[in-house]
Amino acid sequence: MAKKKKNIIAYVSKVPSEAIADIRAYEKASGERYRIMLIENSSRKLTSRQTGAGLAGLDLVVSADFTSDSALQEALAPYQDQLCAITSRAESFLADFIKIIPFVPYLQTPTPESLRWASDKRLMRRHFRVADSTISPKYSLIKNATEEELERVIESVGLPMIVKPTNLAQSLLINVCHHRDELRKAVKSTFKNIEKVYKENGRIEQPRIIAEEYMEGLQYSIDAYVSARGKVICCPLVRQKTGHDIGRDDFFGYLQSTPTGLSSATVKKAEDVVRRGVHALGLRNTTVHVELMRIDNTWKIIEIGARIGGFRPQLHKLSCGINHGMNDVLVRMGKQPIVPRRCRRFAAAMKYYAKEEGEIVSILGVKKVEKLSSFHHIEMRKKRGDRSVFAKNGGGAVFVLYLVNDSRSELLADIRRVEQTIEVNVA
Protein backbone atom coordinates (compact mmCIF):
# COMPACT_ATOMS: atom_id res chain seq x y z
CA MET A 1 0.00 0.00 0.00
CA ALA A 2 1.40 3.42 -1.01
CA LYS A 3 2.36 5.75 1.83
CA LYS A 4 0.12 8.81 2.04
CA LYS A 5 1.78 12.20 1.72
CA LYS A 6 2.08 14.49 4.74
CA ASN A 7 0.65 17.51 2.96
CA ILE A 8 -2.45 18.61 4.91
CA ILE A 9 -2.38 22.09 6.50
CA ALA A 10 -5.12 22.26 9.15
CA TYR A 11 -6.88 25.39 10.46
CA VAL A 12 -8.75 25.19 13.74
CA SER A 13 -12.36 26.50 13.84
CA LYS A 14 -11.85 29.13 11.11
CA VAL A 15 -9.91 29.46 7.87
CA PRO A 16 -9.52 33.01 6.49
CA SER A 17 -10.02 33.41 2.74
CA GLU A 18 -6.60 35.05 2.33
CA ALA A 19 -4.96 32.00 3.95
CA ILE A 20 -6.05 29.84 1.02
CA ALA A 21 -4.71 32.41 -1.47
CA ASP A 22 -1.41 32.60 0.45
CA ILE A 23 -0.91 28.83 0.32
CA ARG A 24 -1.81 28.62 -3.37
CA ALA A 25 0.65 31.43 -4.15
CA TYR A 26 3.40 29.56 -2.30
CA GLU A 27 2.57 26.36 -4.20
CA LYS A 28 2.96 28.20 -7.49
CA ALA A 29 6.33 29.62 -6.48
CA SER A 30 7.74 26.47 -4.85
CA GLY A 31 6.22 23.66 -6.89
CA GLU A 32 4.99 21.99 -3.67
CA ARG A 33 1.39 20.87 -3.24
CA TYR A 34 -0.78 21.01 -0.12
CA ARG A 35 -4.34 20.23 0.93
CA ILE A 36 -6.12 22.70 3.19
CA MET A 37 -8.30 21.40 6.01
CA LEU A 38 -10.75 23.13 8.32
CA ILE A 39 -11.40 21.42 11.66
CA GLU A 40 -14.80 22.69 12.78
CA ASN A 41 -16.03 22.74 16.37
CA SER A 42 -19.58 21.43 15.97
CA SER A 43 -20.47 22.44 19.54
CA ARG A 44 -20.11 26.15 18.62
CA LYS A 45 -23.02 26.10 16.10
CA LEU A 46 -21.28 28.50 13.70
CA THR A 47 -22.34 29.05 10.09
CA SER A 48 -20.13 28.08 7.15
CA ARG A 49 -19.64 31.79 6.47
CA GLN A 50 -18.28 32.31 10.00
CA THR A 51 -15.86 29.36 9.77
CA GLY A 52 -14.95 29.62 6.09
CA ALA A 53 -16.23 26.09 5.39
CA GLY A 54 -17.77 27.17 2.08
CA LEU A 55 -14.67 28.85 0.66
CA ALA A 56 -13.46 27.86 -2.80
CA GLY A 57 -10.11 26.11 -2.63
CA LEU A 58 -10.72 24.43 0.72
CA ASP A 59 -10.00 20.70 0.34
CA LEU A 60 -11.28 19.11 3.56
CA VAL A 61 -13.77 19.96 6.29
CA VAL A 62 -13.71 17.80 9.42
CA SER A 63 -16.38 18.41 12.04
CA ALA A 64 -16.03 17.29 15.68
CA ASP A 65 -17.48 18.03 19.08
CA PHE A 66 -14.58 19.69 20.91
CA THR A 67 -16.20 18.95 24.28
CA SER A 68 -15.60 15.22 23.70
CA ASP A 69 -12.08 13.78 23.71
CA SER A 70 -13.21 10.60 21.97
CA ALA A 71 -14.98 12.61 19.25
CA LEU A 72 -11.82 14.62 18.58
CA GLN A 73 -9.64 11.52 18.47
CA GLU A 74 -12.05 9.73 16.13
CA ALA A 75 -12.36 12.72 13.78
CA LEU A 76 -8.58 13.20 13.42
CA ALA A 77 -7.51 9.53 13.34
CA PRO A 78 -7.80 9.08 9.53
CA TYR A 79 -5.51 12.08 8.89
CA GLN A 80 -2.74 11.69 11.49
CA ASP A 81 -0.21 10.44 8.91
CA GLN A 82 -1.11 13.18 6.42
CA LEU A 83 -1.05 16.32 8.60
CA CYS A 84 2.06 18.48 8.17
CA ALA A 85 1.00 21.62 10.10
CA ILE A 86 -1.82 22.97 12.24
CA THR A 87 -2.59 26.59 13.06
CA SER A 88 -5.22 28.89 14.52
CA ARG A 89 -5.63 32.40 13.11
CA ALA A 90 -8.44 33.84 15.28
CA GLU A 91 -7.94 35.04 18.85
CA SER A 92 -11.45 33.89 19.78
CA PHE A 93 -10.68 30.28 18.81
CA LEU A 94 -7.42 29.80 20.73
CA ALA A 95 -9.33 27.80 23.34
CA ASP A 96 -10.27 25.35 20.55
CA PHE A 97 -6.62 25.15 19.43
CA ILE A 98 -5.57 24.37 23.00
CA LYS A 99 -8.08 21.50 23.17
CA ILE A 100 -6.93 19.95 19.91
CA ILE A 101 -3.16 20.00 20.56
CA PRO A 102 -3.08 16.71 22.56
CA PHE A 103 -4.69 14.94 19.58
CA VAL A 104 -1.97 15.97 17.10
CA PRO A 105 1.07 14.90 19.18
CA TYR A 106 3.54 14.65 16.27
CA LEU A 107 3.00 18.12 14.85
CA GLN A 108 5.06 21.14 15.91
CA THR A 109 2.76 23.27 18.06
CA PRO A 110 3.00 25.72 20.96
CA THR A 111 2.39 24.18 24.37
CA PRO A 112 -1.20 24.49 25.68
CA GLU A 113 0.15 26.30 28.75
CA SER A 114 1.97 28.97 26.72
CA LEU A 115 -1.20 29.61 24.69
CA ARG A 116 -3.22 30.07 27.88
CA TRP A 117 -0.66 32.56 29.18
CA ALA A 118 -0.68 34.44 25.86
CA SER A 119 -4.48 34.59 25.62
CA ASP A 120 -5.08 35.89 29.14
CA LYS A 121 -3.68 39.36 29.86
CA ARG A 122 -3.54 38.74 33.61
CA LEU A 123 -1.53 35.51 33.31
CA MET A 124 0.66 37.19 30.69
CA ARG A 125 1.52 40.03 33.08
CA ARG A 126 2.41 37.54 35.81
CA HIS A 127 4.99 35.87 33.57
CA PHE A 128 6.42 39.19 32.42
CA ARG A 129 6.79 40.31 36.04
CA VAL A 130 8.71 37.16 36.98
CA ALA A 131 10.92 37.09 33.87
CA ASP A 132 11.63 40.83 33.53
CA SER A 133 9.44 43.40 35.27
CA THR A 134 10.93 46.25 33.18
CA ILE A 135 9.22 45.22 29.94
CA SER A 136 5.61 45.55 31.08
CA PRO A 137 3.37 48.07 32.93
CA LYS A 138 1.87 47.63 36.40
CA TYR A 139 -1.51 45.88 36.55
CA SER A 140 -4.20 44.59 38.91
CA LEU A 141 -7.28 42.37 38.62
CA ILE A 142 -10.57 44.21 39.23
CA LYS A 143 -12.86 41.90 41.18
CA ASN A 144 -15.99 44.10 41.43
CA ALA A 145 -17.24 47.69 41.19
CA THR A 146 -17.36 48.51 44.91
CA GLU A 147 -15.75 51.73 46.18
CA GLU A 148 -13.35 49.69 48.34
CA GLU A 149 -12.17 47.71 45.31
CA LEU A 150 -11.75 50.83 43.19
CA GLU A 151 -9.66 52.42 45.95
CA ARG A 152 -7.45 49.32 46.11
CA VAL A 153 -6.93 49.36 42.33
CA ILE A 154 -6.04 53.08 42.35
CA GLU A 155 -3.49 52.46 45.12
CA SER A 156 -2.01 49.52 43.22
CA VAL A 157 -1.90 50.88 39.66
CA GLY A 158 -2.33 54.64 39.95
CA LEU A 159 -4.27 57.07 37.77
CA PRO A 160 -4.57 57.40 34.82
CA MET A 161 -5.12 53.73 33.98
CA ILE A 162 -6.55 51.50 31.26
CA VAL A 163 -9.41 49.13 32.08
CA LYS A 164 -9.80 46.12 29.76
CA PRO A 165 -11.07 42.51 29.63
CA THR A 166 -8.41 39.82 29.93
CA ASN A 167 -9.46 37.79 26.87
CA LEU A 168 -10.74 40.14 24.16
CA ALA A 169 -9.00 41.58 21.09
CA GLN A 170 -9.78 44.45 18.68
CA SER A 171 -9.82 47.01 21.53
CA LEU A 172 -13.26 45.84 22.66
CA LEU A 173 -14.41 47.22 26.05
CA ILE A 174 -11.14 49.13 26.58
CA ASN A 175 -11.45 52.37 28.55
CA VAL A 176 -8.92 55.03 29.57
CA CYS A 177 -9.69 56.39 33.06
CA HIS A 178 -8.12 59.64 34.25
CA HIS A 179 -10.00 60.03 37.54
CA ARG A 180 -12.15 58.03 39.97
CA ASP A 181 -15.50 58.95 38.35
CA GLU A 182 -14.31 57.70 34.95
CA LEU A 183 -13.01 54.54 36.56
CA ARG A 184 -16.29 53.89 38.37
CA LYS A 185 -18.31 54.41 35.17
CA ALA A 186 -15.97 52.25 33.05
CA VAL A 187 -15.88 49.35 35.52
CA LYS A 188 -19.67 49.29 35.96
CA SER A 189 -20.24 49.46 32.19
CA THR A 190 -17.68 46.72 31.48
CA PHE A 191 -19.11 44.36 34.10
CA LYS A 192 -22.57 45.01 32.63
CA ASN A 193 -21.58 44.19 29.02
CA ILE A 194 -18.67 41.76 29.32
CA GLU A 195 -20.57 38.45 29.26
CA LYS A 196 -22.54 39.50 26.17
CA VAL A 197 -19.41 40.66 24.30
CA TYR A 198 -17.48 37.49 25.25
CA LYS A 199 -20.33 35.41 23.85
CA GLU A 200 -20.56 37.47 20.65
CA ASN A 201 -16.81 36.99 20.08
CA GLY A 202 -16.79 33.26 20.75
CA ARG A 203 -14.84 33.46 24.00
CA ILE A 204 -15.45 30.56 26.38
CA GLU A 205 -13.05 31.75 29.11
CA GLN A 206 -14.37 33.22 32.35
CA PRO A 207 -14.81 36.99 31.84
CA ARG A 208 -12.36 39.03 33.92
CA ILE A 209 -11.28 42.67 34.00
CA ILE A 210 -7.84 44.12 34.71
CA ALA A 211 -6.50 47.62 35.23
CA GLU A 212 -3.15 48.56 33.70
CA GLU A 213 -0.87 51.52 34.17
CA TYR A 214 -1.50 54.11 31.44
CA MET A 215 1.67 54.76 29.46
CA GLU A 216 2.33 58.02 27.61
CA GLY A 217 4.16 57.24 24.40
CA LEU A 218 3.88 56.09 20.78
CA GLN A 219 2.27 52.74 20.04
CA TYR A 220 3.81 50.20 17.66
CA SER A 221 3.48 46.50 17.00
CA ILE A 222 5.49 43.64 15.51
CA ASP A 223 4.50 40.27 14.12
CA ALA A 224 7.23 37.67 14.48
CA TYR A 225 7.84 33.97 13.83
CA VAL A 226 9.07 31.75 16.69
CA SER A 227 10.86 28.49 15.90
CA ALA A 228 10.82 25.27 17.91
CA ARG A 229 14.08 26.37 19.58
CA GLY A 230 12.86 29.87 20.41
CA LYS A 231 14.51 31.75 17.54
CA VAL A 232 12.47 34.91 16.86
CA ILE A 233 12.37 36.38 13.34
CA CYS A 234 10.64 39.77 13.27
CA CYS A 235 8.60 41.36 10.51
CA PRO A 236 8.89 45.14 10.00
CA LEU A 237 7.55 47.37 12.78
CA VAL A 238 4.08 48.87 12.35
CA ARG A 239 3.15 52.29 13.73
CA GLN A 240 -0.28 52.27 15.36
CA LYS A 241 -2.59 55.17 16.11
CA THR A 242 -5.63 54.64 18.31
CA GLY A 243 -8.91 56.48 18.48
CA HIS A 244 -7.55 58.09 21.64
CA ASP A 245 -4.62 59.52 19.64
CA ILE A 246 -6.99 61.39 17.31
CA GLY A 247 -9.12 62.82 20.11
CA ARG A 248 -11.85 60.18 20.33
CA ASP A 249 -13.13 58.85 23.65
CA ASP A 250 -12.38 55.33 22.43
CA PHE A 251 -9.31 53.12 22.15
CA PHE A 252 -9.89 51.34 18.82
CA GLY A 253 -6.96 50.77 16.44
CA TYR A 254 -7.50 53.68 14.06
CA LEU A 255 -4.47 53.56 11.76
CA GLN A 256 -1.65 51.09 11.14
CA SER A 257 1.22 51.98 8.80
CA THR A 258 4.45 50.27 7.79
CA PRO A 259 7.40 50.45 7.43
CA THR A 260 8.27 53.10 10.00
CA GLY A 261 10.99 55.74 9.79
CA LEU A 262 12.76 54.51 12.94
CA SER A 263 16.53 53.98 12.98
CA SER A 264 17.93 50.45 12.83
CA ALA A 265 19.28 50.84 16.39
CA THR A 266 15.82 51.74 17.71
CA VAL A 267 14.22 48.83 15.82
CA LYS A 268 16.78 46.41 17.30
CA LYS A 269 15.85 47.55 20.82
CA ALA A 270 12.20 46.86 20.07
CA GLU A 271 13.01 43.43 18.66
CA ASP A 272 15.06 42.59 21.76
CA VAL A 273 12.09 43.38 24.02
CA VAL A 274 9.89 41.22 21.78
CA ARG A 275 12.26 38.26 22.19
CA ARG A 276 12.32 38.66 25.97
CA GLY A 277 8.52 38.75 26.09
CA VAL A 278 8.14 35.71 23.84
CA HIS A 279 10.60 33.71 25.93
CA ALA A 280 8.86 34.80 29.17
CA LEU A 281 5.72 33.07 27.88
CA GLY A 282 7.58 30.02 26.56
CA LEU A 283 6.06 30.36 23.09
CA ARG A 284 7.37 28.23 20.22
CA ASN A 285 6.25 26.99 16.77
CA THR A 286 4.00 29.98 16.27
CA THR A 287 3.52 33.44 14.88
CA VAL A 288 3.16 36.15 17.52
CA HIS A 289 1.57 39.60 17.44
CA VAL A 290 3.26 41.95 19.91
CA GLU A 291 1.87 45.38 20.81
CA LEU A 292 4.49 47.81 22.11
CA MET A 293 4.72 51.28 23.60
CA ARG A 294 7.75 53.46 22.93
CA ILE A 295 8.39 55.88 25.79
CA ASP A 296 11.35 58.10 24.83
CA ASN A 297 13.80 55.36 23.78
CA THR A 298 12.44 52.66 26.08
CA TRP A 299 10.11 49.90 24.87
CA LYS A 300 7.32 48.28 26.92
CA ILE A 301 5.10 45.35 25.94
CA ILE A 302 1.38 46.04 26.02
CA GLU A 303 0.50 42.44 25.16
CA ILE A 304 1.49 39.40 23.10
CA GLY A 305 -0.92 37.26 21.10
CA ALA A 306 0.00 33.82 19.75
CA ARG A 307 -1.42 34.59 16.31
CA ILE A 308 -1.13 36.79 13.24
CA GLY A 309 -2.05 40.40 13.93
CA GLY A 310 -5.03 42.15 12.39
CA PHE A 311 -4.49 43.38 8.80
CA ARG A 312 -0.90 42.06 8.80
CA PRO A 313 -1.20 39.69 5.81
CA GLN A 314 -2.39 42.61 3.68
CA LEU A 315 0.02 45.25 5.04
CA HIS A 316 3.17 43.12 4.85
CA LYS A 317 2.28 41.85 1.37
CA LEU A 318 1.62 45.37 0.05
CA SER A 319 4.73 46.94 1.54
CA CYS A 320 7.32 44.14 1.57
CA GLY A 321 5.98 41.25 -0.51
CA ILE A 322 5.86 39.01 2.57
CA ASN A 323 3.57 35.98 2.35
CA HIS A 324 2.62 36.30 6.01
CA GLY A 325 -0.05 33.61 6.00
CA MET A 326 2.30 31.00 4.49
CA ASN A 327 5.14 32.01 6.82
CA ASP A 328 2.78 31.23 9.71
CA VAL A 329 2.46 27.72 8.30
CA LEU A 330 6.17 27.31 7.48
CA VAL A 331 7.28 28.07 11.05
CA ARG A 332 4.86 25.35 12.26
CA MET A 333 6.46 22.91 9.81
CA GLY A 334 9.91 23.65 11.19
CA LYS A 335 10.85 25.55 8.02
CA GLN A 336 12.44 28.97 7.67
CA PRO A 337 9.94 31.79 7.07
CA ILE A 338 10.78 34.07 4.13
CA VAL A 339 11.25 37.74 5.14
CA PRO A 340 12.87 40.15 2.61
CA ARG A 341 15.52 42.51 3.95
CA ARG A 342 13.98 45.62 2.39
CA CYS A 343 10.48 46.96 1.93
CA ARG A 344 9.93 48.90 -1.30
CA ARG A 345 6.47 50.40 -0.67
CA PHE A 346 4.54 52.05 2.16
CA ALA A 347 1.17 50.71 3.28
CA ALA A 348 -1.56 51.62 5.76
CA ALA A 349 -4.83 50.19 7.07
CA MET A 350 -7.46 52.53 8.51
CA LYS A 351 -10.26 51.20 10.73
CA TYR A 352 -12.98 53.85 10.71
CA TYR A 353 -15.55 54.37 13.46
CA ALA A 354 -18.24 57.05 13.41
CA LYS A 355 -17.80 59.93 15.84
CA GLU A 356 -21.13 59.20 17.51
CA GLU A 357 -23.22 56.16 18.38
CA GLY A 358 -26.64 55.62 16.86
CA GLU A 359 -28.24 54.69 13.54
CA ILE A 360 -26.10 55.40 10.48
CA VAL A 361 -28.03 57.64 8.09
CA SER A 362 -25.30 58.28 5.49
CA ILE A 363 -21.70 57.39 4.59
CA LEU A 364 -20.25 60.10 2.36
CA GLY A 365 -16.96 60.47 0.46
CA VAL A 366 -16.20 56.81 -0.36
CA LYS A 367 -16.24 57.37 -4.15
CA LYS A 368 -13.73 60.23 -3.82
CA VAL A 369 -11.44 58.10 -1.64
CA GLU A 370 -11.47 55.32 -4.25
CA LYS A 371 -9.89 57.77 -6.74
CA LEU A 372 -6.85 58.54 -4.56
CA SER A 373 -3.48 57.40 -5.94
CA SER A 374 -2.80 55.37 -2.77
CA PHE A 375 -6.19 53.60 -2.74
CA HIS A 376 -5.99 49.81 -2.80
CA HIS A 377 -9.12 48.30 -1.27
CA ILE A 378 -12.02 49.07 1.06
CA GLU A 379 -14.09 46.64 3.14
CA MET A 380 -17.48 48.10 4.04
CA ARG A 381 -18.60 46.52 7.32
CA LYS A 382 -21.64 48.67 8.00
CA LYS A 383 -24.24 50.37 5.83
CA ARG A 384 -26.99 52.92 6.15
CA GLY A 385 -29.48 51.76 8.77
CA ASP A 386 -26.91 49.81 10.81
CA ARG A 387 -25.98 50.80 14.35
CA SER A 388 -22.79 52.73 15.05
CA VAL A 389 -21.34 51.48 18.36
CA PHE A 390 -17.96 52.45 19.83
CA ALA A 391 -15.32 49.74 20.34
CA LYS A 392 -15.29 50.44 24.09
CA ASN A 393 -18.96 49.38 24.09
CA GLY A 394 -18.32 46.25 22.01
CA GLY A 395 -18.98 47.66 18.52
CA GLY A 396 -17.25 47.16 15.17
CA ALA A 397 -15.84 49.52 12.54
CA VAL A 398 -17.85 51.12 9.72
CA PHE A 399 -15.16 50.18 7.19
CA VAL A 400 -11.51 49.15 6.82
CA LEU A 401 -9.48 50.97 4.17
CA TYR A 402 -6.15 49.81 2.69
CA LEU A 403 -3.73 52.30 1.12
CA VAL A 404 -0.34 51.76 -0.53
CA ASN A 405 2.17 54.05 -2.27
CA ASP A 406 5.80 54.10 -3.42
CA SER A 407 6.22 57.38 -1.54
CA ARG A 408 5.76 57.70 2.22
CA SER A 409 4.92 61.40 1.91
CA GLU A 410 2.24 60.68 -0.72
CA LEU A 411 0.74 57.97 1.48
CA LEU A 412 0.58 60.36 4.45
CA ALA A 413 -1.01 63.01 2.23
CA ASP A 414 -3.70 60.58 1.08
CA ILE A 415 -4.40 59.52 4.67
CA ARG A 416 -5.05 63.18 5.42
CA ARG A 417 -7.31 63.45 2.37
CA VAL A 418 -9.34 60.48 3.61
CA GLU A 419 -9.78 62.14 7.00
CA GLN A 420 -10.99 65.34 5.31
CA THR A 421 -13.31 63.54 2.87
CA ILE A 422 -15.13 60.75 4.72
CA GLU A 423 -18.24 61.71 6.67
CA VAL A 424 -20.41 59.21 8.56
CA ASN A 425 -23.63 60.78 9.80
CA VAL A 426 -25.48 59.21 12.69
CA ALA A 427 -29.03 59.89 13.84
N, C-alpha and C positions, 0 to 999 in steps of 0.2 A: 504494500500500500504506500502511495507517494506521501511524503511528509508535507504537511500544510505549511504555507508561508506565514511567518510572523509579520503581518503587514496591516493589522487593524489598529487604527488610532481611535480610542474611545473618549467620548465626552460625557460627563456625568450631569444628568438632569436637563441640560440645555446645550445646544450647539449653535453658536452665532453664524449667520449667513456668511460673514466675511472669513470665518475659519475655513469653510469649505473652499472658498476662492483662494485662500492663502496656500492650502495644501495642494490644490490643483496647479497653482503657479510653480510651486516647488517641484512637483512631478515633472512638469514640462522642462524645467531648467536642469534637473538632475537625472532624468531618465528612470527614476524609481517610481514604483506604483504602490499606492496605499488604498485601503478601504476605510471609510469613515463610519463609525458607530455612535449612536446615541443610546445611552443607558437611562431609560425613563424610570422615575419613581412613581409607580402607579398609585401609591397612597396619597400623593399630593393633588390628584384630580386636576391636572393642568391640561390646557388645550394644546393641540399640535402646533398652533401658532406661538404659544408661549414657550414651548420646548424646542421648536425648530424641527419637529418630526416630519413635517411635510415639505421640507426644503429639497429642491432639486440638487442632485449630486450626493445626497446622503445614501450610503449603501446598506446600512443595517440599523434597525431599531429593536432594542431589547427592552422589554418592560418587566419590572419586578417590584414587589412590595418590599420597600427598604426597612420596614418594621420587622421583617421576618428573616432571620439568618439563613434558614433553609431555602427560602425563596430566592435569596440573592445567590447562594451557592449553586442552586439548580439552574438559574438563568445564565450564569457565567460559565458553567462547566464546559459547554461545547466549544467555547472560544479561548480557553486558557492557553492553548498552544499556538494561537494565532495573534494574540494581543502583543503589540510592540510598545505602546504608550497609552497612558490614561491621564486626563487632565480635567480641570473644572475651571470655567471661565467666569462664572457669576458668583459674587460675594454671597448672595442669598442661598446658594446651594452648596456651600462649603461643608455644611453638616452632612449632606448626602455623600460628598466625597470622603469624609472621615469614616462614614459607615462602610463604604465599599472597599477601602484599602485592605482590610484583612482578607478579602476574597480575591485579591490579585497579588499574591505574595511574591511573585517573581518579576514584577514590574518595578521600575525605579520611581518611587513616590516619596513625598515628604512623610514624616511620621505623623500619626494622628494627633499626638500631643502638641507638636509644633504648629499644626493648623489651628488647634483650639486656642493656643496662645496668640496666634496672629489674627484670629477672628474676634477676639474679645479684648477691647481696649484696656480694661482693668487688668487682666492677666498679662497683657503685653507690657504695661507700665511696670508691673512687679518685676518682670524679667529684665527690663532695662535698668531698673533701680539697683538690682543685684549685680548685673554685669558691668554697668558704667552709668552712674547716676547723672553724669554731665551731659548725656546726649538727649535727655528727655525732660519735659516740664513736670512740676509738681502736680499731684492729682489726689482726688478722694472720692470714694463711693458716696452717693447721696441715697440714703435709705428711705426718707420720707420728706414731706413738705412742712414739718413742724418748725416753729421758730427756734427751738433748741437745736435741731439738726442743721438748720441754715447757719446758725451762729457757729457751730462746730466746723462746718465746711469753710466758712469765711476765715476762721482762725487757722485752719489747716492749709488752705490754698491761697487765700488773699484775693482782694478785688483789684482790678477786674478779673473775671474768669470766664471760661467757656463751659457751658452745660451741654452734654450730648449723650445719646444712648451708647451702650457699649458694643452693639452688634449691627449698627446700620451704616450704610455707605451713602454716597451722593448728597452729603450735607443735610440729610433729613433730620429734623427736630434739633438742629444745632442752634444755640442761642448764645450771644455775647452779653454778659451781665456786668454793668459798671457799678451798680449800687444794690443795696439790699432789696429795694422794691422790685427792681428788674429781676433779681434772682428769684424772689418769691413767686412772681408772675410766671417766669420761665419754668420753674420746677413744677408748679401746679399744672400748667398747660401740658408739659411733657408727660407727667404721670397720667393725665387725663387721656392723652392720645396715643401713648406708646404701644399699647397692646394692639390697637387697630392698625397702626402703621407697620408693626412687626408682621402681623398677619398678611397685610397687603403686599409685603415684600418677601414673603416666603420664609421668614425667620422662625425657627422652631426653638431657639434658645430662650431662656428666661429673660424677660425684659429688665434691664438695669440701667441706671443713669450715673454718670460720673461728672465731676467738676475738674477742670484742668486750668492750670495757670495760663492766663492770657499773655501771649508773647507779641511784642511790638517788633515787626520786621517784615521782610519780603518772603512770600511763600513760593516754594519751588517743589518739584517732584521728580523722581527718577524711577523708571522701570529697569529691572536688572534680572539677569539669569543666574541661578545658583546651581552649581554642579553637585554631584554626589559627594564630593570631597570638600564642599564649602567654598569653591572658587566663585567669585562674584564678578560678572561681566556687565558693566553698566551701559545702558542706552544714553543718548544725550539728555541733558537736563531740560526740564520744561518749566517755564515761568508761569505761575498761576496767580490770577487775580480773582478775588471773591466778590460777592455782592457787597460785602462790608467795605471793601476797598473803593468801590465806586459810590459810596454814600447810601446804600440800601440798608434797611434794618433786617438783613438776612445774610446768611453765610454760604450761599450756594456758590459752586465753582463757575464764575462768570466767563473767564477767558483763560485759555491755555495756549502758549506759543513756544515754539522751538525752532532752531537752537537759540540759546541765550547768547548775550554778548559778554559773558563772564570770562575772566582769564583762566588759563589752564591750571594755574596754581590754586585758584579758588574752587574750580571744579574738582580737583583732586582731593581737597579737604572734604567736600560734600560726599564724594565717593567713599572716602575712608569712614565717615560716620555711617554711611549706608551699610558697609561691610560689618562694622561693629554691631549695628542693630540686628542685621540678619543672623549673625553668629550668636547673639544673645538669645534669639528665639529658636536656635537650632534648626533653621530651615535648610532644606536641601532638595535637589531634583524639582525645582519649581521656578517660575517667574515671580518676582515680587514687585509690588507697587509701593514706593516709599514717599510719603509726604514730608517735606522739610520746611523749616523756617530759618532764614538767614538773618541773624541779628549782628550787625556790624560785619565782622568776618568770622563769626562763630555759627556753627550749624547745629540745629536741634531737630530731633525726629518728632513729628506730630503723630504719625502712625505708620505701620507697615501692613500691607495686605498680601496674602499669598496668592496672587492672581495678577493678570494683566490689568493695567489702569484704564479708566474710561477714556475713550477716543484715541488711545495710543496706537492701535494698529493703523488708523488713518493718518495721524500726525507723523509718525515715524516713516511711513511709506511715502508720504508726500514730500517730506523734507530730506530724508536720507536714503530712501529706497530700501528700508529695512522690512523684511517679511516677519513682522513681530509675532503673528499668529503661529507661523511655522517654527520660529525660534523657540516658542513656548513648548512645542512638541519635541523639537530636537534635544533640548536640555533634559527632557524626561526620558529620552532614549539613550542618554549618555553621550550624545554627540555635541560637537562644538557649534554654538549658535553663530550666525553670520552677521557681524556688525561692521559696516564700513567705517573707515577712519575719518572721513569728511562728509559733511552734509552740504549739498549744493543749493538747496532751496530753503525758504522760510515758510512755516505753516502755522495756522492758528485754528482753534475750535472755540466758538462762542456759544454758551448756553444761556438763552435769553428767557428771563422771567418778566412778566408785567410788573409795573411799579405799584399796582394795587391789586387787592383780591376782589373777586366778584365774577360776574358773567362777562365773557369776552364779547364785545359788540363789533369790533373791527380790528384787523391786522393790516397796517398800511406800510408801504415802502418796499415790500419784498421784490417786486418786479424791478425796481431801480437797483437794488442790491445785486440781483442776478446779472446785471450788466457791468459790474465792477471788474477790473482787470484781474483782481486776486480771487474772484469768486470760483469756488470749486463745486460745492454741493450744499443743499439745505435739506434738513429733515424736519418737516412740520409735525409737531407732536400734539398740538391743540388747534382748534378751529373756532370760528365764530359760534357762540352758543355754549362752548365749554366753560368750565370753571377755572379761573386763575387762582391758584393757591400757592403761597410762599413755601419754599423748601423747609423752613423752620416749622411749618405746620403740616409737613408731610406731602407737599405738592410737587408736581413735575414741571419741567420747562415748557415754554410755548414752542420753541424750535431750537435746533442745534445747527449752527452754520460753520462750514469749513472753508477756509481761505488759504491760498498758497501763492507765493510770488518769488521770483528770482532775487528781488531786492527787499531787504528788511525795511527800508524806509517807505517803500511803496506799500508793503503789507500793513505797516502801522498807519499809513494815511488812509487806506481802505477800511481798516477797523474803525477809525474815527468817522469816516463817511457812513458806515453802518449805524453807528451810534446816533448820528445826526438825522438819519433817514427813517429808521424803523420807528413805528408808533403803534403800540397796542393799547386800545381803548377798552376800559372796563366799566360796566354799569355799576 
